[in-house]
């Protein structure tokens, strides 16, 4: 099964919040959000994910530019 992915490369920080929300509103979890190396982009994505009360983890310990989002286990 291929995981749905949102790639935020070439997205302006001012548009990122809306793009993440639009993606999460219609995606079937788990999903991947690629933020790239931008700390600000990563923080924008993380804030929306937390607002939706989802969990996330980094794709791997060496790549902080890709988040895997899943439903909270709480």
N, CA, C and O atoms as a Maestro MAE file, in Angstrom:
{
 s_m_m2io_version
 :::
 2.0.0
}

f_m_ct {
 s_m_title
 :::
 protein
 m_atom[296] {
  # First column is atom index #
  i_m_mmod_type
  r_m_x_coord
  r_m_y_coord
  r_m_z_coord
  i_m_residue_number
  s_m_chain_name
  s_m_pdb_residue_name
  s_m_pdb_atom_name
  i_m_atomic_number
  :::
  1 25 0.837 -1.178 0.000 1 A "UNK " " N  " 7
  2 3 0.000 0.000 0.000 1 A "UNK " " CA " 6
  3 2 0.885 1.246 0.000 1 A "UNK " " C  " 6
  4 15 1.771 1.379 0.845 1 A "UNK " " O  " 8
  5 25 0.654 2.135 -0.920 2 A "UNK " " N  " 7
  6 3 1.415 3.374 -1.005 2 A "UNK " " CA " 6
  7 2 0.770 4.413 -0.108 2 A "UNK " " C  " 6
  8 15 -0.446 4.606 -0.133 2 A "UNK " " O  " 8
  9 25 1.590 5.073 0.679 3 A "UNK " " N  " 7
  10 3 1.112 6.076 1.621 3 A "UNK " " CA " 6
  11 2 0.926 7.416 0.894 3 A "UNK " " C  " 6
  12 15 1.772 7.818 0.094 3 A "UNK " " O  " 8
  13 25 -0.192 8.101 1.181 4 A "UNK " " N  " 7
  14 3 -0.424 9.413 0.578 4 A "UNK " " CA " 6
  15 2 0.627 10.385 1.104 4 A "UNK " " C  " 6
  16 15 0.986 10.355 2.281 4 A "UNK " " O  " 8
  17 25 1.114 11.249 0.212 5 A "UNK " " N  " 7
  18 3 2.202 12.155 0.566 5 A "UNK " " CA " 6
  19 2 1.888 13.584 0.138 5 A "UNK " " C  " 6
  20 15 1.391 13.835 -0.960 5 A "UNK " " O  " 8
  21 25 2.193 14.507 1.037 6 A "UNK " " N  " 7
  22 3 2.128 15.928 0.727 6 A "UNK " " CA " 6
  23 2 3.562 16.439 0.720 6 A "UNK " " C  " 6
  24 15 4.253 16.361 1.736 6 A "UNK " " O  " 8
  25 25 4.011 16.957 -0.408 7 A "UNK " " N  " 7
  26 3 5.360 17.499 -0.534 7 A "UNK " " CA " 6
  27 2 5.276 19.021 -0.493 7 A "UNK " " C  " 6
  28 15 4.688 19.646 -1.375 7 A "UNK " " O  " 8
  29 25 5.868 19.605 0.538 8 A "UNK " " N  " 7
  30 3 5.793 21.053 0.720 8 A "UNK " " CA " 6
  31 2 6.970 21.804 0.102 8 A "UNK " " C  " 6
  32 15 7.096 23.015 0.281 8 A "UNK " " O  " 8
  33 25 7.828 21.094 -0.620 9 A "UNK " " N  " 7
  34 3 8.890 21.795 -1.349 9 A "UNK " " CA " 6
  35 2 8.237 22.796 -2.300 9 A "UNK " " C  " 6
  36 15 7.190 22.515 -2.883 9 A "UNK " " O  " 8
  37 25 8.845 23.936 -2.448 10 A "UNK " " N  " 7
  38 3 8.367 24.999 -3.334 10 A "UNK " " CA " 6
  39 2 7.057 25.632 -2.841 10 A "UNK " " C  " 6
  40 15 6.389 26.338 -3.597 10 A "UNK " " O  " 8
  41 25 6.693 25.386 -1.593 11 A "UNK " " N  " 7
  42 3 5.516 26.013 -1.002 11 A "UNK " " CA " 6
  43 2 5.984 27.157 -0.108 11 A "UNK " " C  " 6
  44 15 6.931 27.000 0.663 11 A "UNK " " O  " 8
  45 25 5.336 28.280 -0.211 12 A "UNK " " N  " 7
  46 3 5.676 29.415 0.651 12 A "UNK " " CA " 6
  47 2 5.206 29.119 2.071 12 A "UNK " " C  " 6
  48 15 4.184 28.464 2.279 12 A "UNK " " O  " 8
  49 25 5.965 29.610 3.039 13 A "UNK " " N  " 7
  50 3 5.581 29.403 4.432 13 A "UNK " " CA " 6
  51 2 4.179 29.944 4.690 13 A "UNK " " C  " 6
  52 15 3.425 29.362 5.468 13 A "UNK " " O  " 8
  53 25 3.832 31.032 4.056 14 A "UNK " " N  " 7
  54 3 2.517 31.649 4.266 14 A "UNK " " CA " 6
  55 2 1.367 30.770 3.753 14 A "UNK " " C  " 6
  56 15 0.223 30.947 4.172 14 A "UNK " " O  " 8
  57 25 1.656 29.839 2.864 15 A "UNK " " N  " 7
  58 3 0.628 28.948 2.315 15 A "UNK " " CA " 6
  59 2 0.635 27.566 2.952 15 A "UNK " " C  " 6
  60 15 -0.301 26.790 2.757 15 A "UNK " " O  " 8
  61 25 1.670 27.254 3.701 16 A "UNK " " N  " 7
  62 3 1.862 25.895 4.213 16 A "UNK " " CA " 6
  63 2 0.751 25.455 5.159 16 A "UNK " " C  " 6
  64 15 0.280 24.321 5.066 16 A "UNK " " O  " 8
  65 25 0.324 26.329 6.066 17 A "UNK " " N  " 7
  66 3 -0.719 25.972 7.026 17 A "UNK " " CA " 6
  67 2 -1.977 25.495 6.292 17 A "UNK " " C  " 6
  68 15 -2.525 24.441 6.615 17 A "UNK " " O  " 8
  69 25 -2.424 26.260 5.323 18 A "UNK " " N  " 7
  70 3 -3.625 25.898 4.564 18 A "UNK " " CA " 6
  71 2 -3.435 24.596 3.793 18 A "UNK " " C  " 6
  72 15 -4.351 23.775 3.735 18 A "UNK " " O  " 8
  73 25 -2.263 24.399 3.203 19 A "UNK " " N  " 7
  74 3 -2.016 23.175 2.427 19 A "UNK " " CA " 6
  75 2 -2.045 21.942 3.320 19 A "UNK " " C  " 6
  76 15 -2.599 20.911 2.941 19 A "UNK " " O  " 8
  77 25 -1.447 22.046 4.508 20 A "UNK " " N  " 7
  78 3 -1.434 20.906 5.436 20 A "UNK " " CA " 6
  79 2 -2.855 20.599 5.896 20 A "UNK " " C  " 6
  80 15 -3.254 19.435 5.941 20 A "UNK " " O  " 8
  81 25 -3.615 21.627 6.236 21 A "UNK " " N  " 7
  82 3 -4.999 21.420 6.671 21 A "UNK " " CA " 6
  83 2 -5.844 20.772 5.570 21 A "UNK " " C  " 6
  84 15 -6.581 19.821 5.828 21 A "UNK " " O  " 8
  85 25 -5.737 21.281 4.368 22 A "UNK " " N  " 7
  86 3 -6.501 20.729 3.240 22 A "UNK " " CA " 6
  87 2 -6.146 19.263 3.021 22 A "UNK " " C  " 6
  88 15 -7.020 18.431 2.779 22 A "UNK " " O  " 8
  89 25 -4.869 18.962 3.109 23 A "UNK " " N  " 7
  90 3 -4.401 17.581 2.933 23 A "UNK " " CA " 6
  91 2 -4.957 16.678 4.034 23 A "UNK " " C  " 6
  92 15 -5.504 15.615 3.744 23 A "UNK " " O  " 8
  93 25 -4.820 17.093 5.291 24 A "UNK " " N  " 7
  94 3 -5.264 16.248 6.405 24 A "UNK " " CA " 6
  95 2 -6.774 16.093 6.458 24 A "UNK " " C  " 6
  96 15 -7.271 15.088 6.965 24 A "UNK " " O  " 8
  97 25 -7.511 17.067 5.944 25 A "UNK " " N  " 7
  98 3 -8.976 16.970 5.952 25 A "UNK " " CA " 6
  99 2 -9.491 15.839 5.072 25 A "UNK " " C  " 6
  100 15 -10.570 15.302 5.325 25 A "UNK " " O  " 8
  101 25 -8.738 15.473 4.047 26 A "UNK " " N  " 7
  102 3 -9.241 14.487 3.087 26 A "UNK " " CA " 6
  103 2 -8.378 13.239 2.955 26 A "UNK " " C  " 6
  104 15 -8.753 12.310 2.238 26 A "UNK " " O  " 8
  105 25 -7.251 13.196 3.619 27 A "UNK " " N  " 7
  106 3 -6.340 12.059 3.499 27 A "UNK " " CA " 6
  107 2 -6.734 10.953 4.466 27 A "UNK " " C  " 6
  108 15 -7.328 11.197 5.516 27 A "UNK " " O  " 8
  109 25 -6.388 9.741 4.085 28 A "UNK " " N  " 7
  110 3 -6.596 8.585 4.948 28 A "UNK " " CA " 6
  111 2 -5.277 8.285 5.646 28 A "UNK " " C  " 6
  112 15 -4.276 7.987 4.994 28 A "UNK " " O  " 8
  113 25 -5.280 8.366 6.966 29 A "UNK " " N  " 7
  114 3 -4.068 8.152 7.749 29 A "UNK " " CA " 6
  115 2 -3.668 6.686 7.742 29 A "UNK " " C  " 6
  116 15 -4.529 5.811 7.657 29 A "UNK " " O  " 8
  117 25 -2.390 6.411 7.830 30 A "UNK " " N  " 7
  118 3 -1.250 7.315 7.980 30 A "UNK " " CA " 6
  119 2 -0.867 7.971 6.653 30 A "UNK " " C  " 6
  120 15 -1.146 7.449 5.574 30 A "UNK " " O  " 8
  121 25 -0.217 9.137 6.771 31 A "UNK " " N  " 7
  122 3 0.249 9.892 5.612 31 A "UNK " " CA " 6
  123 2 1.660 10.401 5.877 31 A "UNK " " C  " 6
  124 15 2.153 10.358 7.004 31 A "UNK " " O  " 8
  125 25 2.297 10.880 4.817 32 A "UNK " " N  " 7
  126 3 3.625 11.472 4.934 32 A "UNK " " CA " 6
  127 2 3.545 12.935 4.514 32 A "UNK " " C  " 6
  128 15 2.905 13.273 3.518 32 A "UNK " " O  " 8
  129 25 4.207 13.800 5.290 33 A "UNK " " N  " 7
  130 3 4.337 15.204 4.927 33 A "UNK " " CA " 6
  131 2 5.820 15.511 4.817 33 A "UNK " " C  " 6
  132 15 6.568 15.389 5.788 33 A "UNK " " O  " 8
  133 25 6.232 15.910 3.630 34 A "UNK " " N  " 7
  134 3 7.633 16.249 3.385 34 A "UNK " " CA " 6
  135 2 7.792 17.753 3.564 34 A "UNK " " C  " 6
  136 15 7.199 18.547 2.834 34 A "UNK " " O  " 8
  137 25 8.603 18.128 4.547 35 A "UNK " " N  " 7
  138 3 8.829 19.542 4.840 35 A "UNK " " CA " 6
  139 2 10.159 20.036 4.309 35 A "UNK " " C  " 6
  140 15 10.365 21.241 4.171 35 A "UNK " " O  " 8
  141 25 11.057 19.126 4.014 36 A "UNK " " N  " 7
  142 3 12.394 19.516 3.597 36 A "UNK " " CA " 6
  143 2 13.211 19.964 4.798 36 A "UNK " " C  " 6
  144 15 12.889 19.625 5.936 36 A "UNK " " O  " 8
  145 25 14.257 20.719 4.548 37 A "UNK " " N  " 7
  146 3 15.189 21.111 5.601 37 A "UNK " " CA " 6
  147 2 14.744 22.319 6.410 37 A "UNK " " C  " 6
  148 15 15.373 22.650 7.415 37 A "UNK " " O  " 8
  149 25 13.687 22.974 5.996 38 A "UNK " " N  " 7
  150 3 13.235 24.200 6.651 38 A "UNK " " CA " 6
  151 2 12.641 23.919 8.032 38 A "UNK " " C  " 6
  152 15 11.620 23.241 8.155 38 A "UNK " " O  " 8
  153 25 13.292 24.447 9.060 39 A "UNK " " N  " 7
  154 3 12.782 24.282 10.424 39 A "UNK " " CA " 6
  155 2 11.421 24.962 10.557 39 A "UNK " " C  " 6
  156 15 10.525 24.433 11.215 39 A "UNK " " O  " 8
  157 25 11.263 26.126 9.939 40 A "UNK " " N  " 7
  158 3 9.989 26.844 10.015 40 A "UNK " " CA " 6
  159 2 8.863 26.031 9.373 40 A "UNK " " C  " 6
  160 15 7.758 25.976 9.915 40 A "UNK " " O  " 8
  161 25 9.127 25.404 8.237 41 A "UNK " " N  " 7
  162 3 8.108 24.591 7.571 41 A "UNK " " CA " 6
  163 2 7.730 23.389 8.449 41 A "UNK " " C  " 6
  164 15 6.558 23.027 8.557 41 A "UNK " " O  " 8
  165 25 8.733 22.790 9.062 42 A "UNK " " N  " 7
  166 3 8.496 21.649 9.949 42 A "UNK " " CA " 6
  167 2 7.618 22.086 11.134 42 A "UNK " " C  " 6
  168 15 6.700 21.365 11.524 42 A "UNK " " O  " 8
  169 25 7.898 23.250 11.695 43 A "UNK " " N  " 7
  170 3 7.120 23.746 12.836 43 A "UNK " " CA " 6
  171 2 5.674 24.057 12.434 43 A "UNK " " C  " 6
  172 15 4.751 23.820 13.214 43 A "UNK " " O  " 8
  173 25 5.476 24.577 11.244 44 A "UNK " " N  " 7
  174 3 4.118 24.850 10.749 44 A "UNK " " CA " 6
  175 2 3.341 23.543 10.637 44 A "UNK " " C  " 6
  176 15 2.208 23.448 11.108 44 A "UNK " " O  " 8
  177 25 3.949 22.539 10.013 45 A "UNK " " N  " 7
  178 3 3.290 21.239 9.846 45 A "UNK " " CA " 6
  179 2 2.999 20.604 11.197 45 A "UNK " " C  " 6
  180 15 1.900 20.092 11.413 45 A "UNK " " O  " 8
  181 25 3.965 20.628 12.107 46 A "UNK " " N  " 7
  182 3 3.783 20.029 13.426 46 A "UNK " " CA " 6
  183 2 2.650 20.700 14.192 46 A "UNK " " C  " 6
  184 15 1.878 20.021 14.870 46 A "UNK " " O  " 8
  185 25 2.538 22.020 14.095 47 A "UNK " " N  " 7
  186 3 1.483 22.748 14.798 47 A "UNK " " CA " 6
  187 2 0.096 22.314 14.325 47 A "UNK " " C  " 6
  188 15 -0.809 22.123 15.138 47 A "UNK " " O  " 8
  189 25 -0.070 22.161 13.021 48 A "UNK " " N  " 7
  190 3 -1.364 21.733 12.479 48 A "UNK " " CA " 6
  191 2 -1.653 20.293 12.901 48 A "UNK " " C  " 6
  192 15 -2.773 19.975 13.303 48 A "UNK " " O  " 8
  193 25 -0.663 19.437 12.811 49 A "UNK " " N  " 7
  194 3 -0.832 18.029 13.194 49 A "UNK " " CA " 6
  195 2 -1.271 17.936 14.655 49 A "UNK " " C  " 6
  196 15 -2.182 17.177 14.986 49 A "UNK " " O  " 8
  197 25 -0.631 18.697 15.512 50 A "UNK " " N  " 7
  198 3 -0.984 18.671 16.932 50 A "UNK " " CA " 6
  199 2 -2.371 19.251 17.174 50 A "UNK " " C  " 6
  200 15 -3.099 18.773 18.044 50 A "UNK " " O  " 8
  201 25 -2.741 20.272 16.416 51 A "UNK " " N  " 7
  202 3 -4.084 20.849 16.540 51 A "UNK " " CA " 6
  203 2 -5.147 19.814 16.182 51 A "UNK " " C  " 6
  204 15 -6.215 19.781 16.793 51 A "UNK " " O  " 8
  205 25 -4.858 18.978 15.201 52 A "UNK " " N  " 7
  206 3 -5.782 17.922 14.792 52 A "UNK " " CA " 6
  207 2 -5.744 16.734 15.766 52 A "UNK " " C  " 6
  208 15 -6.499 15.775 15.611 52 A "UNK " " O  " 8
  209 25 -4.874 16.807 16.753 53 A "UNK " " N  " 7
  210 3 -4.687 15.763 17.762 53 A "UNK " " CA " 6
  211 2 -4.244 14.442 17.154 53 A "UNK " " C  " 6
  212 15 -4.642 13.368 17.605 53 A "UNK " " O  " 8
  213 25 -3.413 14.539 16.120 54 A "UNK " " N  " 7
  214 3 -2.771 13.372 15.525 54 A "UNK " " CA " 6
  215 2 -1.369 13.254 16.109 54 A "UNK " " C  " 6
  216 15 -0.844 14.191 16.711 54 A "UNK " " O  " 8
  217 25 -0.783 12.088 15.915 55 A "UNK " " N  " 7
  218 3 0.604 11.867 16.301 55 A "UNK " " CA " 6
  219 2 1.461 11.926 15.051 55 A "UNK " " C  " 6
  220 15 0.966 11.735 13.940 55 A "UNK " " O  " 8
  221 25 2.751 12.193 15.235 56 A "UNK " " N  " 7
  222 3 3.681 12.159 14.113 56 A "UNK " " CA " 6
  223 2 5.017 11.652 14.615 56 A "UNK " " C  " 6
  224 15 5.330 11.727 15.803 56 A "UNK " " O  " 8
  225 25 5.780 11.145 13.698 57 A "UNK " " N  " 7
  226 3 7.165 10.781 13.972 57 A "UNK " " CA " 6
  227 2 7.960 11.037 12.706 57 A "UNK " " C  " 6
  228 15 7.407 11.103 11.609 57 A "UNK " " O  " 8
  229 25 9.261 11.181 12.875 58 A "UNK " " N  " 7
  230 3 10.108 11.411 11.711 58 A "UNK " " CA " 6
  231 2 10.295 10.098 10.964 58 A "UNK " " C  " 6
  232 15 10.383 9.027 11.563 58 A "UNK " " O  " 8
  233 25 10.354 10.207 9.652 59 A "UNK " " N  " 7
  234 3 10.451 9.010 8.813 59 A "UNK " " CA " 6
  235 2 11.627 8.131 9.237 59 A "UNK " " C  " 6
  236 15 11.513 6.906 9.283 59 A "UNK " " O  " 8
  237 25 12.747 8.763 9.542 60 A "UNK " " N  " 7
  238 3 13.873 8.021 10.114 60 A "UNK " " CA " 6
  239 2 14.743 8.979 10.903 60 A "UNK " " C  " 6
  240 15 14.595 10.196 10.792 60 A "UNK " " O  " 8
  241 25 15.639 8.439 11.691 61 A "UNK " " N  " 7
  242 3 16.451 9.244 12.613 61 A "UNK " " CA " 6
  243 2 17.416 10.181 11.899 61 A "UNK " " C  " 6
  244 15 17.934 11.113 12.514 61 A "UNK " " O  " 8
  245 25 17.662 9.955 10.631 62 A "UNK " " N  " 7
  246 3 18.602 10.785 9.881 62 A "UNK " " CA " 6
  247 2 17.912 11.779 8.957 62 A "UNK " " C  " 6
  248 15 18.569 12.594 8.310 62 A "UNK " " O  " 8
  249 25 16.587 11.708 8.898 63 A "UNK " " N  " 7
  250 3 15.838 12.581 7.995 63 A "UNK " " CA " 6
  251 2 14.709 13.260 8.764 63 A "UNK " " C  " 6
  252 15 13.655 12.662 8.984 63 A "UNK " " O  " 8
  253 25 14.930 14.510 9.172 64 A "UNK " " N  " 7
  254 3 13.900 15.248 9.892 64 A "UNK " " CA " 6
  255 2 13.013 16.039 8.940 64 A "UNK " " C  " 6
  256 15 12.194 16.843 9.385 64 A "UNK " " O  " 8
  257 25 13.161 15.824 7.650 65 A "UNK " " N  " 7
  258 3 12.396 16.549 6.650 65 A "UNK " " CA " 6
  259 2 11.166 15.823 6.167 65 A "UNK " " C  " 6
  260 15 10.502 16.278 5.235 65 A "UNK " " O  " 8
  261 25 10.847 14.691 6.788 66 A "UNK " " N  " 7
  262 3 9.651 13.939 6.403 66 A "UNK " " CA " 6
  263 2 8.964 13.418 7.658 66 A "UNK " " C  " 6
  264 15 9.567 12.700 8.455 66 A "UNK " " O  " 8
  265 25 7.702 13.786 7.824 67 A "UNK " " N  " 7
  266 3 6.922 13.374 8.988 67 A "UNK " " CA " 6
  267 2 5.898 12.332 8.578 67 A "UNK " " C  " 6
  268 15 5.257 12.459 7.534 67 A "UNK " " O  " 8
  269 25 5.746 11.311 9.392 68 A "UNK " " N  " 7
  270 3 4.672 10.347 9.209 68 A "UNK " " CA " 6
  271 2 3.597 10.700 10.235 68 A "UNK " " C  " 6
  272 15 3.878 10.817 11.428 68 A "UNK " " O  " 8
  273 25 2.380 10.865 9.764 69 A "UNK " " N  " 7
  274 3 1.263 11.289 10.614 69 A "UNK " " CA " 6
  275 2 0.291 10.122 10.745 69 A "UNK " " C  " 6
  276 15 -0.064 9.465 9.766 69 A "UNK " " O  " 8
  277 25 -0.127 9.887 11.983 70 A "UNK " " N  " 7
  278 3 -1.090 8.809 12.245 70 A "UNK " " CA " 6
  279 2 -2.071 9.261 13.318 70 A "UNK " " C  " 6
  280 15 -1.864 10.279 13.978 70 A "UNK " " O  " 8
  281 25 -3.133 8.496 13.480 71 A "UNK " " N  " 7
  282 3 -4.102 8.811 14.525 71 A "UNK " " CA " 6
  283 2 -3.453 8.602 15.883 71 A "UNK " " C  " 6
  284 15 -2.579 7.751 16.052 71 A "UNK " " O  " 8
  285 25 -3.895 9.388 16.837 72 A "UNK " " N  " 7
  286 3 -3.365 9.299 18.194 72 A "UNK " " CA " 6
  287 2 -3.787 7.995 18.837 72 A "UNK " " C  " 6
  288 15 -4.900 7.517 18.618 72 A "UNK " " O  " 8
  289 25 -2.906 7.424 19.624 73 A "UNK " " N  " 7
  290 3 -3.211 6.186 20.326 73 A "UNK " " CA " 6
  291 2 -3.838 6.448 21.693 73 A "UNK " " C  " 6
  292 15 -4.076 5.508 22.451 73 A "UNK " " O  " 8
  293 25 -4.105 7.696 22.012 74 A "UNK " " N  " 7
  294 3 -4.695 8.037 23.323 74 A "UNK " " CA " 6
  295 2 -6.089 7.539 23.454 74 A "UNK " " C  " 6
  296 15 -6.723 7.742 24.489 74 A "UNK " " O  " 8
  :::
 }
 m_bond[295] {
  # First column is bond index #
  i_m_from
  i_m_to
  i_m_order
  :::
  1 1 2 1
  2 2 3 1
  3 3 4 2
  4 3 5 1
  5 5 6 1
  6 6 7 1
  7 7 8 2
  8 7 9 1
  9 9 10 1
  10 10 11 1
  11 11 12 2
  12 11 13 1
  13 13 14 1
  14 14 15 1
  15 15 16 2
  16 15 17 1
  17 17 18 1
  18 18 19 1
  19 19 20 2
  20 19 21 1
  21 21 22 1
  22 22 23 1
  23 23 24 2
  24 23 25 1
  25 25 26 1
  26 26 27 1
  27 27 28 2
  28 27 29 1
  29 29 30 1
  30 30 31 1
  31 31 32 2
  32 31 33 1
  33 33 34 1
  34 34 35 1
  35 35 36 2
  36 35 37 1
  37 37 38 1
  38 38 39 1
  39 39 40 2
  40 39 41 1
  41 41 42 1
  42 42 43 1
  43 43 44 2
  44 43 45 1
  45 45 46 1
  46 46 47 1
  47 47 48 2
  48 47 49 1
  49 49 50 1
  50 50 51 1
  51 51 52 2
  52 51 53 1
  53 53 54 1
  54 54 55 1
  55 55 56 2
  56 55 57 1
  57 57 58 1
  58 58 59 1
  59 59 60 2
  60 59 61 1
  61 61 62 1
  62 62 63 1
  63 63 64 2
  64 63 65 1
  65 65 66 1
  66 66 67 1
  67 67 68 2
  68 67 69 1
  69 69 70 1
  70 70 71 1
  71 71 72 2
  72 71 73 1
  73 73 74 1
  74 74 75 1
  75 75 76 2
  76 75 77 1
  77 77 78 1
  78 78 79 1
  79 79 80 2
  80 79 81 1
  81 81 82 1
  82 82 83 1
  83 83 84 2
  84 83 85 1
  85 85 86 1
  86 86 87 1
  87 87 88 2
  88 87 89 1
  89 89 90 1
  90 90 91 1
  91 91 92 2
  92 91 93 1
  93 93 94 1
  94 94 95 1
  95 95 96 2
  96 95 97 1
  97 97 98 1
  98 98 99 1
  99 99 100 2
  100 99 101 1
  101 101 102 1
  102 102 103 1
  103 103 104 2
  104 103 105 1
  105 105 106 1
  106 106 107 1
  107 107 108 2
  108 107 109 1
  109 109 110 1
  110 110 111 1
  111 111 112 2
  112 111 113 1
  113 113 114 1
  114 114 115 1
  115 115 116 2
  116 115 117 1
  117 117 118 1
  118 118 119 1
  119 119 120 2
  120 119 121 1
  121 121 122 1
  122 122 123 1
  123 123 124 2
  124 123 125 1
  125 125 126 1
  126 126 127 1
  127 127 128 2
  128 127 129 1
  129 129 130 1
  130 130 131 1
  131 131 132 2
  132 131 133 1
  133 133 134 1
  134 134 135 1
  135 135 136 2
  136 135 137 1
  137 137 138 1
  138 138 139 1
  139 139 140 2
  140 139 141 1
  141 141 142 1
  142 142 143 1
  143 143 144 2
  144 143 145 1
  145 145 146 1
  146 146 147 1
  147 147 148 2
  148 147 149 1
  149 149 150 1
  150 150 151 1
  151 151 152 2
  152 151 153 1
  153 153 154 1
  154 154 155 1
  155 155 156 2
  156 155 157 1
  157 157 158 1
  158 158 159 1
  159 159 160 2
  160 159 161 1
  161 161 162 1
  162 162 163 1
  163 163 164 2
  164 163 165 1
  165 165 166 1
  166 166 167 1
  167 167 168 2
  168 167 169 1
  169 169 170 1
  170 170 171 1
  171 171 172 2
  172 171 173 1
  173 173 174 1
  174 174 175 1
  175 175 176 2
  176 175 177 1
  177 177 178 1
  178 178 179 1
  179 179 180 2
  180 179 181 1
  181 181 182 1
  182 182 183 1
  183 183 184 2
  184 183 185 1
  185 185 186 1
  186 186 187 1
  187 187 188 2
  188 187 189 1
  189 189 190 1
  190 190 191 1
  191 191 192 2
  192 191 193 1
  193 193 194 1
  194 194 195 1
  195 195 196 2
  196 195 197 1
  197 197 198 1
  198 198 199 1
  199 199 200 2
  200 199 201 1
  201 201 202 1
  202 202 203 1
  203 203 204 2
  204 203 205 1
  205 205 206 1
  206 206 207 1
  207 207 208 2
  208 207 209 1
  209 209 210 1
  210 210 211 1
  211 211 212 2
  212 211 213 1
  213 213 214 1
  214 214 215 1
  215 215 216 2
  216 215 217 1
  217 217 218 1
  218 218 219 1
  219 219 220 2
  220 219 221 1
  221 221 222 1
  222 222 223 1
  223 223 224 2
  224 223 225 1
  225 225 226 1
  226 226 227 1
  227 227 228 2
  228 227 229 1
  229 229 230 1
  230 230 231 1
  231 231 232 2
  232 231 233 1
  233 233 234 1
  234 234 235 1
  235 235 236 2
  236 235 237 1
  237 237 238 1
  238 238 239 1
  239 239 240 2
  240 239 241 1
  241 241 242 1
  242 242 243 1
  243 243 244 2
  244 243 245 1
  245 245 246 1
  246 246 247 1
  247 247 248 2
  248 247 249 1
  249 249 250 1
  250 250 251 1
  251 251 252 2
  252 251 253 1
  253 253 254 1
  254 254 255 1
  255 255 256 2
  256 255 257 1
  257 257 258 1
  258 258 259 1
  259 259 260 2
  260 259 261 1
  261 261 262 1
  262 262 263 1
  263 263 264 2
  264 263 265 1
  265 265 266 1
  266 266 267 1
  267 267 268 2
  268 267 269 1
  269 269 270 1
  270 270 271 1
  271 271 272 2
  272 271 273 1
  273 273 274 1
  274 274 275 1
  275 275 276 2
  276 275 277 1
  277 277 278 1
  278 278 279 1
  279 279 280 2
  280 279 281 1
  281 281 282 1
  282 282 283 1
  283 283 284 2
  284 283 285 1
  285 285 286 1
  286 286 287 1
  287 287 288 2
  288 287 289 1
  289 289 290 1
  290 290 291 1
  291 291 292 2
  292 291 293 1
  293 293 294 1
  294 294 295 1
  295 295 296 2
  :::
 }
}
